[in-house]
Amino acid sequence: MKTQIITLAGHDDLISVRDRMSWAKSPRILLVWPAYEQVPLRPLDLRILQQHARELGAQLGLVTRRTNVRRDAEAFGIPTFRTSAEAQRGLWARRQTLGRSSASRGGSRVVDLRETRARLRQAGTTWSSRPFVRVFFFAIAVLAVCGLASLFVPRATIELSPISKQQNARLEIEVSSIPPSSVLTGVVPAREVHIEVSGTQTTRVHSQSEVPTSKAIGTVRFQSLADAPALIPSGTVVYSLAPSAVRFATLAEARLDAGDGGFAEVPVESLEAGEIGNLPANALQGVEGILAASVSVTNPAPTTGGVDAAETVPSQSDRAILRASLLEQLEAEAQAGLGALVDKDDVILPAQPALDFIAEEIFDPPTGQPGSVLGLTMGVTYSATYVKGSDLRALAELTLNSSLPPEFAARPGTLEYRIVSSSTSTEGRVWRLELEASRTIVRRLDADAVNQSIRGKSTGRALADVQSTLTLSAPPEIRLSPPWWPWLPLVPFRISVVID
């Protein structure tokens, strides 16, 4: 006969098994009880499953090797087998007639359930089913839960404000360019930093000056002094002897015949512009070069055309003022740039950077040239000597620690120092600084001892004990979570001791 096999699992209960049985379409339903899992089905559940199988028009069987389960199933008339194969080969007990009316089936079901309940009550009357035992174990479970809650649920924070005071010290420090072996000697190393800056600045010029604007011209006469002909090339330089040496250059080539009677006239132009080239007649007497021994020269007529005109020309005073202004600007830029090269608490000696060298200095226009606007471009390198703030802080901390009372400790982040005075040696390689250092110190508190002393106590008693044993600058504060919890936690790690 066709059999629907349903294998039970540890998570199956009465409802899930009923649902799986409802899908069965065969006249036999075989429940396979697992050998090594505990299925939460009570004897009464087996009876209910048997009734449900009858309503489906099927017969319920059970495969199990558990003695108690087999005993309960046989008590209800449910056939039991050791294996699924045995259940399919063997004969099942004859089912009750299913053609009864609904009323008779309902009445029989109620009678069967009552008999089963009475039988189960008689069979299961043990010490665990007695009411006072159940109440006792329930109370123990509640107490256990409350005990665990009292250990791990509450959290407490106690804030303590120990007595604090200010500690001050004044010390003299030597800053040397030769690195010391240790700051314990009272000497800190001097460090050097270089910064390059450049810039351009212009200024309006109003000073007037005479400026050469055109060159003088004239004619000179060459006369031969040798017996051989001579060639005078263009560009030959002739010059005056008095009142000052003014040089002219020939503008054309000339040839002289041999003998004293040969001469040639050539136009000339002064090499320097201005009125200085306007010479009287016969002022040009000299010839430069190898021709000086073979020819003579003179100017029969005065040279003319040299003009000096009034122009706006930057003076030396204008240049000096512009240079000083640009250097001041570059020094300010170097001072601002030092902030990126040194730390905030470093001390620069002296406070302003020193001019190291000038790499570029260009005036526009150049000296002597006219112009209404004077410009200057400079590239300058500045240097600065400084002391690391960490070196000063370490030396100040060592000095303060030497006079620290044993019952006090330094509050982190409160150390401050300032330079009272500074001086330098004659050679400029050693500086002496007078430093004033200060910090806040607080009385030492043992957080672990405070934690141990207040565990498990009420808030009022814990506050009283702390105030009686510790000297504080302000009353302690205790915060509990949850706020309504009456005692501080028993577990140390649930208590936080915060020392301001």
Summary of the structure (lengths in Angstrom):
residues: 500
radius of gyration: 59.5
end to end distance: 85.5
largest distance: 176.9
contacts: 1409
relative contact order: 0.13
helix: 31%
strand: 38%
